[in-house]
Each structure stands twice: as C-alpha cells, then as structure tokens.
Amino acid sequence: MLLSFDDGEKSYSSSTEVVDNQGTKEEEETQLTPKEIKKIRALLKAKGSSKKK
C-alpha cells in the first residue's frame, strides 16, 4: 500500500505536463459537432447502464 502511494507522488510531480496536454485536448473537444456529442453521450449512457447490471 505504501509503495503504491509513493508511486502516486512521483507521477504527481509530472502533473504540470498532464495539465498542458489537457489544455490541448479541450481545444479539440470544442470542434466536435452536436451530432458527435450526442453519439458520445449515448455511448456513455449505454456503458453506464451495462455496469449497473
């Protein structure tokens, strides 16, 4: 348990790089069309309902 906790701290130090990557991903997401967004939401709902079963 403690070892896995240390690994988390190590990855946390590189969080600045992850934040930069998230920024670019957000810009890509804004280019999605409403139809694509509806498809994604439908897929997410389908996956969520299958997990409940």
N, C-alpha and C positions, 0 to 999 in steps of 0.2 A: 504493500500500500504506500509506504513512504517513498519507495523508489519511483513509483509512477507519479507521485506528487512532485518529485524533483524534475522529472521529465517535463511536466507541465510548466514549471517555472522556466526551464530552458527555452521552450517554444514560445513562452510569453515575451522573451527578450526580442524576438524577431517579429513581434506584433506590429511594429511600425511598417514593415514591408507588406504585411497582410492588409493593413488599412489602405495602403496605396492601391493594392490590387482591387480591393472592394470598390474604391472610387471609380476605377475604370469600368468595372462590371456594371455599376449603377448606370453609367452613361449608355452602355449597350442595352440595358433593360428598357431605357426610355424610348428606344427605337422600335420596341415591339408594337405590333398593331393590336387594336382592341380584340380582333378575332383570335390572335395568338394568345392573348392574356386569358380569354375565356377558355381556350383549349387547355391551357396550363392549370387554371383553377379547377376545371372539370377533372383533370388527371389527378390533381392533389386530393380532391374530394373522394375520388374513387379509391385512391390508395389509403386514405384515412378510414374509410368505411370498411375496407378489407382487413385492416389491422384490428378493428373492433370485433370482428367476427372471430 
